[in-house]
Structures are given as C-alpha cells and as structure tokens.
Amino acid sequence: MSNEAMAAQKPRATIASIAAEIGVSVPTVSKVLNGRPDVASQTRAKVEEALERHQYRRRRSGHRTSPALLDLVFHELDSAWSVEIIRGVEAVAAARQIGVVLSELGGEHRPKQEWLDAVLARRPAGVLFVLSGVEAAQRYQLESRSIPFLVLDTDGEPPVGIPTVGSNNWSGGLSASRHLLGLGHRSLAVISGPKDVLCSRARVDGFRSAHDEAGVSVNPEFIRYGPFHVRAGYDTGA
C-alpha cells in the first residue's frame, strides 16, 4: 500500500487526540491554536510541532460571532505608496463591511512571533503582507488556523505556494529606458529602491536590458539605490 493510501486511511487528528499524544490538556492545545499568550514557550513549541506533524487544519466556520477583520501589514509605513495601498484596501474592505487592522514591522520583512500570536488570537478573515512575508513555521501557523494570506510586492523571489500580487517591475524599467533611448538619449541614470528588495533590482535589470538591446553602455555610477521616498530621490539625484 502506498504512503498516500495509508495517509488517506489514517483518521484525522483532533485537538483531543493531539493533546493526549503529547501529554497536555485540550484547553492548552486550543489556547495555542487561538494565539493565546498564556502558554509556556516550550509547551507552545511542542503543540505547534504536533500540529504540523499531523498536518492539522482547523475548519473555517461559515459564520462569525465577531466583526470580520483583515490584517494589512507593511514592512514600514512612511511613503505615499503605502498610503495609496491603504486607501485601496480600506475602500474594498468597507464595501464588504470588513474592518482593517494596520501593522508595521519597523523596516523588517518578517514579523516577530508576538505579532503573529496577536493575529492568531483575533483570527482575521485574511492577512495581506506588503513587502513582507512569513517564515515557514509562521506560514504553517496561519494555514493550520485556516487564515488565508497573500503577499503584495514580494521582497524576494515569489514564495512557492503563496498567492502574490505585484507589478512587472522588470518590464517597467525596460519600457522607460527604451523610451528615453529611442528619443536619442545616451547618458541615462536610474534611481531604484533598496538593493535588498527584489522589485528594486528588477527595475535596474530592465534598465540594463534596454541598454544591451540598443548597444549602449551603462555607466555604473549612474545606477543608484535608496529608500522609496521622494526626498531620497532628490538627494540621490543631486
């Protein structure tokens, strides 16, 4: 018998069976599932390991006793771009009577566990990560609670199996550079965002590709990286 067939015949793990297996109470497993903070870290880790080992998935309820919420989390909140995203999300959410919980990670691209515990506790309708994401273990925590999530503009390579939404940054850099080269300009510069962010590097790659296509060399000194701020653009271009 194949492993897949054996797995299909294996009874679905329950909170009670997991609690009995690892020697904790049913309420303790429930607290971990609900993101409650009053569980010892070692016990929490033991429960999370068992949940993942059994591929436990909480069934999502068809009705809610509390208002629906959507978590919107940014790696940082200090640009007009962020404001526009917030406006768009709130407009769509308001039309569906969904509240928006806004978070910022202080410039980090991965949330701390404390932030995720708070999300698990309020069990939102979904989580939208902007230029941020989750580690593998944190991803499983969201999936096991049936909390859907996606990433808007990934900070690196698009994660496998996670829905993503983003701009075609490479094509944007290519098209803009093609236009200027087509007008006869031969000394172009590009100011992109942080070098450790994929969309920033993709725009520069498009810029380089347009030059290669036109047979025009690129001056390395004319490629600059900086934060996504208008003031930084002025300062870098000075």
ABEGO torsion letter per residue (X at the ends): XBAAAAAAABBBBBAAAAAAAAGBBAAAAAAAAAGBABBBAAAAAAAAAAAAAAGBBBBBBABBABBBBBBBBBABBABAAAAAAAAAAAAAAAAAGBBBBBBBAGGBABBBAAAAAAAAAAGBAEBBBBGBBBBAAAAAAAAAAGBBBBBBGBABBBBBGBBBBBBBAAAAAAAAAAAAAAAGBABBBBBBBBAABAAAAAAAAAAAAAAAAAGBBBBAAABBBBBBBAAAAAAAAX
